[in-house]
Amino acid sequence: MADVDISNAKKMTIICTKGTLDWAYPPFILATTAAAMDVEVTMFFTFYGLGLLDKKLNLSVTTLGNSSMRMPMGGMQMAMPNMIGMLPGVTAGTSVMMKNLIKKKGVASIEDLREAAVLSDVRMIACQMTIDLFEKKTEDMIDELELGGAATWMESALASDINLYM
């Protein structure tokens, strides 16, 4: 059997730095979509994005610092005032609202998207420096990950057609 040259295969890397519910969707949606299109995908999880690899997720979303947040309410789009995010319990409330909206609209959960990424052979690298910095335990993280650092990601990034930072 002849060797197959796959040097023309498309490759993509995504750096995941945010660990909130709203910031978790773009990297996983793009990774699983690209993988479904036969793109070789590497995701690098660092700083707060590292939490997306925890076995148990309890992601939240806040209005604080998110002046563009709008939620459908009563048939219209209600702007969520930034200042309201300073009040106790508002993050929990907006998180419940968002999770209910996601479920109501039939949008896949982050856990489902992460599992789809695993099943699609998306390479997921957990930043060793961040694990050490935040004293994270790898046994609390999903099994399907690789430990590495910036150099590990750079090897993939230098050979990639697309590099995204989220």
C-alpha positions as CSV (number, residue, x, y, z in Angstrom):
1,M,0.0,0.0,0.0
2,A,1.4,3.4,-1.0
3,D,2.0,6.1,1.6
4,V,-0.7,8.8,1.5
5,D,0.6,12.4,1.4
6,I,-1.6,14.4,3.8
7,S,0.6,17.5,3.8
8,N,-2.1,19.5,2.2
9,A,-4.6,18.7,5.0
10,K,-6.0,21.8,6.7
11,K,-5.0,22.5,10.3
12,M,-6.3,24.9,12.9
13,T,-5.4,25.9,16.4
14,I,-7.5,27.7,19.0
15,I,-6.2,29.3,22.2
16,C,-9.0,29.2,24.9
17,T,-8.4,31.7,27.6
18,K,-11.9,32.3,29.0
19,G,-13.9,30.0,31.2
20,T,-17.4,31.5,31.2
21,L,-20.5,30.0,29.7
22,D,-20.7,32.6,26.9
23,W,-17.0,32.4,26.1
24,A,-17.0,28.5,26.1
25,Y,-19.2,28.2,23.0
26,P,-17.2,29.8,20.2
27,P,-14.1,27.6,20.6
28,F,-16.0,24.4,20.9
29,I,-18.4,25.2,18.1
30,L,-15.6,26.2,15.8
31,A,-13.4,23.2,16.7
32,T,-16.2,20.6,16.2
33,T,-17.3,22.3,13.0
34,A,-13.8,22.3,11.6
35,A,-13.2,18.7,12.7
36,A,-16.4,17.7,10.8
37,M,-14.9,19.4,7.7
38,D,-11.8,17.3,8.0
39,V,-9.7,20.0,9.6
40,E,-7.1,18.9,12.1
41,V,-7.8,20.9,15.2
42,T,-5.7,21.6,18.3
43,M,-7.2,23.5,21.2
44,F,-4.8,25.0,23.8
45,F,-6.5,25.8,27.2
46,T,-4.7,28.3,29.4
47,F,-5.5,30.6,32.3
48,Y,-9.3,30.7,32.9
49,G,-10.0,28.7,29.8
50,L,-8.4,25.7,31.6
51,G,-11.6,25.3,33.6
52,L,-13.4,24.2,30.5
53,L,-11.5,20.9,30.9
54,D,-12.8,20.2,34.4
55,K,-14.8,17.0,34.6
56,K,-17.6,18.8,36.4
57,L,-18.5,22.2,34.8
58,N,-20.5,24.9,36.6
59,L,-20.1,27.7,34.1
60,S,-21.6,31.1,34.6
61,V,-22.3,34.3,32.6
62,T,-22.4,37.8,34.0
63,T,-23.6,41.2,32.8
64,L,-20.6,42.9,34.5
65,G,-18.3,44.1,31.7
66,N,-20.7,42.8,29.0
67,S,-22.6,45.9,27.9
68,S,-23.8,44.2,24.8
69,M,-25.6,41.4,26.7
70,R,-29.3,41.2,25.6
71,M,-31.8,38.5,26.6
72,P,-35.1,37.7,24.9
73,M,-37.9,38.6,27.4
74,G,-41.6,39.1,26.7
75,G,-41.1,39.0,22.9
76,M,-38.4,41.7,22.9
77,Q,-34.7,42.0,23.5
78,M,-34.0,43.3,27.0
79,A,-30.6,45.0,27.6
80,M,-29.0,43.8,30.8
81,P,-27.5,46.9,32.5
82,N,-23.8,46.5,33.3
83,M,-24.3,48.0,36.7
84,I,-26.7,45.3,37.7
85,G,-23.9,42.8,37.7
86,M,-22.5,44.2,40.9
87,L,-25.6,43.1,42.9
88,P,-25.4,39.9,44.9
89,G,-27.0,36.9,43.1
90,V,-27.2,38.6,39.6
91,T,-24.5,36.3,38.1
92,A,-26.3,33.3,39.4
93,G,-29.6,34.6,38.0
94,T,-28.2,35.5,34.6
95,S,-26.5,32.1,34.4
96,V,-29.7,30.3,35.1
97,M,-31.5,32.5,32.5
98,M,-28.8,31.7,29.9
99,K,-28.8,28.0,30.7
100,N,-32.6,27.9,30.4
101,L,-32.5,29.7,27.1
102,I,-29.9,27.3,25.8
103,K,-32.0,24.3,26.8
104,K,-35.2,25.9,25.4
105,K,-33.6,26.6,22.0
106,G,-32.1,23.1,21.8
107,V,-28.5,24.3,21.8
108,A,-25.9,21.7,22.7
109,S,-24.4,22.0,26.2
110,I,-20.7,22.7,26.6
111,E,-20.3,19.2,28.0
112,D,-21.9,17.8,24.8
113,L,-19.7,20.0,22.5
114,R,-16.6,19.0,24.5
115,E,-17.6,15.3,24.1
116,A,-18.1,15.9,20.3
117,A,-14.6,17.4,20.2
118,V,-13.2,14.3,21.9
119,L,-15.1,12.0,19.5
120,S,-13.8,14.1,16.6
121,D,-10.2,13.6,17.6
122,V,-9.7,17.3,18.5
123,R,-6.4,17.6,20.2
124,M,-6.9,19.3,23.6
125,I,-3.8,20.6,25.3
126,A,-4.0,21.8,29.0
127,C,-1.3,24.4,29.8
128,Q,1.1,22.9,32.3
129,M,2.2,26.4,33.5
130,T,-1.4,27.3,34.3
131,I,-2.0,24.0,36.0
132,D,1.0,24.7,38.2
133,L,0.1,28.4,38.7
134,F,-3.5,27.7,39.8
135,E,-2.6,24.4,41.6
136,K,-5.1,22.5,39.5
137,K,-5.4,18.7,39.9
138,T,-5.3,16.8,36.6
139,E,-7.5,14.1,38.1
140,D,-10.3,16.7,38.3
141,M,-10.0,17.2,34.5
142,I,-11.2,15.1,31.6
143,D,-9.0,12.2,30.7
144,E,-8.8,13.1,27.0
145,L,-6.3,15.8,27.3
146,E,-2.6,16.3,26.7
147,L,-0.3,18.4,29.0
148,G,1.9,20.9,27.4
149,G,3.1,24.5,27.2
150,A,3.4,27.3,24.8
151,A,6.1,25.4,22.8
152,T,3.7,22.5,22.4
153,W,1.0,24.8,21.0
154,M,3.5,26.6,18.8
155,E,4.5,23.4,17.1
156,S,0.9,23.1,16.0
157,A,0.4,26.8,15.3
158,L,3.4,27.0,13.0
159,A,2.0,24.2,10.8
160,S,-1.6,25.5,10.9
161,D,-3.6,27.4,8.3
162,I,-5.8,29.1,10.9
163,N,-4.9,30.2,14.4
164,L,-7.6,31.7,16.7
165,Y,-7.4,33.4,20.1
166,M,-10.4,33.3,22.3
